[in-house]
Amino acid sequence: MTPLFSTTRRAAVGALVAILCLVAGAAYAQDPRSILAQKAAREWLAQTDKVDGVASYNSAGAKFKDAVSVDRWTEALQKARTPLGALDQRTIFETTFDKVLPDGGPEGEYALVMYRTAFAKKTDSVETVTLEREKDGVWRVIGYFIR
């Protein structure tokens, strides 16, 4: 085997691997469920960033509203978020889908969107937003946790 053939073959294999990675990445990034669930989570989090308990409650899903009253949610949100300070940075690091919630419950279409988040007073946080695709086809937040 001549050095030219070996170099050419390695370059071709490298180019093929790069193309496959790009195609696979593009297909993954364009999953409509991910796009819609992440958008819903982002919009809901924008309300929590303002510590707007009423707005975030009103845009949440039925399971969220069944679990807590608007007054209790507003109080809990203020208690959890105010000490953290302003949002500095938030980056999605994982979005998963399942037919059941981790703690059980009825079968449905659920998404878990996890963020690495930095607040002014807590720079290393993980936010977990749980969403359900409700009967009208809209993704709505049904759970929120900061660690």
C-alpha positions in Angstrom: 0.0 0.0 0.0 1.4 3.4 -1.0 1.5 6.3 1.5 -0.7 8.3 -0.9 -3.5 5.7 -0.9 -3.3 5.3 2.9 -3.6 9.1 3.4 -6.4 9.4 0.9 -8.3 6.5 2.5 -7.9 8.0 6.0 -9.2 11.4 4.8 -12.2 9.8 3.1 -13.1 7.8 6.2 -12.6 10.9 8.3 -14.9 12.9 6.0 -17.5 10.2 6.1 -17.5 10.1 9.9 -17.8 13.9 10.0 -20.8 13.8 7.6 -22.5 11.0 9.6 -22.1 13.0 12.8 -23.5 16.1 11.3 -26.5 14.3 9.9 -27.2 12.5 13.1 -26.8 15.7 15.1 -29.2 17.6 12.7 -31.8 14.8 13.0 -31.6 14.8 16.8 -31.7 18.6 17.1 -34.9 18.7 14.9 -37.0 16.4 17.1 -40.3 18.3 17.1 -41.2 17.0 20.6 -37.9 18.4 22.0 -38.3 21.7 20.3 -41.9 22.2 21.6 -41.2 20.9 25.1 -38.1 23.0 25.5 -39.9 26.1 24.2 -42.7 25.6 26.7 -40.2 25.1 29.6 -38.2 28.2 28.5 -41.4 30.4 28.4 -42.5 29.1 31.8 -39.1 29.6 33.3 -39.1 33.2 32.1 -42.1 33.8 34.4 -40.4 32.1 37.3 -37.3 34.3 36.7 -39.5 37.3 37.3 -40.8 35.5 40.5 -44.3 35.9 39.0 -46.2 33.2 40.8 -49.6 34.0 39.3 -48.4 34.0 35.7 -46.3 30.8 36.1 -49.3 29.1 37.9 -51.8 30.2 35.2 -49.6 28.8 32.4 -48.9 25.5 34.2 -50.6 22.2 33.5 -53.6 20.7 35.2 -51.5 18.3 37.4 -49.5 21.3 38.7 -52.7 23.2 39.5 -54.3 20.1 41.1 -51.3 19.7 43.4 -51.0 23.3 44.7 -53.0 26.5 45.0 -51.9 29.7 43.4 -51.2 31.2 46.8 -49.1 28.3 48.0 -47.2 28.2 44.7 -46.5 32.0 44.8 -45.2 31.7 48.3 -43.0 28.6 47.5 -41.6 30.3 44.3 -40.7 33.4 46.2 -39.1 31.4 49.0 -37.1 29.3 46.6 -36.0 31.8 44.0 -35.5 35.1 45.8 -32.4 34.0 47.8 -30.8 32.7 44.5 -30.7 36.2 43.0 -31.0 37.0 39.3 -30.5 34.5 36.6 -27.0 34.6 35.1 -27.0 31.6 32.7 -29.2 28.6 31.9 -28.2 25.8 29.5 -30.2 22.7 28.6 -28.1 19.6 29.1 -30.8 16.9 28.8 -34.3 16.4 27.5 -36.0 13.0 27.9 -39.4 11.6 27.2 -41.4 8.9 28.9 -44.9 7.5 29.1 -44.9 7.5 32.9 -43.6 9.8 35.5 -40.7 8.7 37.7 -42.9 8.5 40.7 -45.7 6.7 38.9 -49.1 8.0 38.1 -51.2 7.8 35.0 -49.7 7.0 31.6 -49.3 10.0 29.4 -46.7 11.9 27.3 -44.1 13.5 29.6 -40.9 15.4 29.1 -38.1 16.1 31.5 -36.0 19.2 30.6 -32.8 19.6 32.7 -30.7 22.8 32.8 -27.4 23.7 34.3 -28.2 27.1 35.8 -26.1 29.9 37.4 -27.9 32.4 39.6 -26.2 35.5 41.1 -26.0 33.9 44.5 -25.8 30.2 43.5 -23.6 29.5 40.5 -23.9 25.7 40.3 -27.6 24.6 40.1 -29.6 22.1 38.2 -33.2 23.0 37.3 -35.5 20.2 36.3 -38.8 21.1 34.6 -41.3 18.3 34.1 -43.9 18.8 31.3 -46.9 16.9 30.1 -48.4 17.1 26.7 -52.0 17.7 27.5 -55.1 16.6 25.6 -55.0 19.8 23.5 -51.5 18.9 22.3 -49.8 21.7 24.2 -46.8 21.0 26.5 -47.4 22.4 30.0 -45.2 22.4 33.1 -46.4 20.1 35.8 -43.3 20.1 38.0 -40.2 22.2 38.9 -37.2 21.4 41.1 -34.0 23.3 41.8 -31.0 21.4 43.2 
